[in-house]
Amino acid sequence: SSDHSDRNGSSDEDVDASENYIDPQAEDRELKGQLLRKYSGYLGSLKQEFLKKRKKGKLPKEARQQLLDWWSRHYKWPYPSESQKLALAESTGLDQKQINNWFIN
């Protein structure tokens, strides 16, 4: 009976066999290619972000001066409350994240 099916669907079975043996590697290569394309772009843009941030780096001089003034007035307990941070953000023109990071650093 196996002879019968061989004769009948030999071309179909050949296709199946070649799919089984060749495709997994082709799929692996394709997947690797996709991942590299996908993530190298992502990693590249991540790197750009870091470089951009590093370049921006320092806050404006006046803003830094205001923060330092605040710091020197409160050096015994240099932890601004949320409302103080808001006020600092408004007076320096920075956003609260920048204020937070400045104090963290």
N, C-alpha and C positions, 0 to 999 in steps of 0.2 A: 504493500500500500504506500510505502514511502516513495518507491519508484514513481508511482502514479502521481503523487503530489509534486515530486521534483519536475517531472515532465510538464505537468500542468502549469506550475507557477514558477518556473525556474527564474524568469526575469524578475518577478516580484521578490523572490527570496534573495536574489543577488543584491537587489537594491537594499533590502532590509539588512543583510549582512554588512554591506559596505557602510550603511548608516551606523550600525552598532560599533564598527571598528574605527571608522574615521572621525565621525562627528564629535564624540566627546572631546577629542583634542582640539578640533576646530572650534568647538564651543568654548573650551578653556581659553584658547587664544583670543577668541572674539571677546570673551568676558574680560580678560586681562586688558585688552585694548580699550574696551568700554570704560573700565574702571580707571585706567590711566588717563584717558581723555577726560573723564568726568572729574576726577579728583585733582589732576595736575592743574586744571583750570582753577579749581577751588583753592588748592594750596597756593597757587600763584597769587590769587586775589587776596588770600589771607595775608601773604607776605607783603603785598602792596599796602594793605591796611596798616600793618605794623610799621612799615617804613613811613607811611604818611603820618601816622601818629607820632613816631619818633621825630620826624622832621618838624611837625607842628610843635612837638615837645613843650617848650616853655610857654607859660601863660604870658599874656601881655604884661609889660613891666608894671603899669599902674595897678593892675589887678593883683599881681604878686605883692606889691607894696602894701596894698590894703589888707591882704591876708596876713602878711608879716606883722603889720601894725596890730591887727586883732590878736595875733599870736602873742606878741610882746605884752599886750594889755592883760591877757588871760593866761600867761605862761604857767601859773600854778595849777590851772585846770583847763588845759587847751582843748576842750571838747565842746564845740558849739552845739546848742540845741537845734532841733529842726527849724525853729523859727529864726534863730540866728543865722543858720545856713541859708535860709531863704533870703534874709536881709543882705547877707554877704553876696549871694548870687545876684541880687538886684543891683547892689551898689558897684559890683565889679563887672557886671555884664556877662558873667560866666554862667554855665548851668550848674544845677546842684550836683550833678555827677562829678564835674570838675572840682567843685568845692570839696566834696567828699574825698576824692582822690588826693587832693592837695594835702588835706589833713591826715589822711592815711599815710601818705608818703612822708 
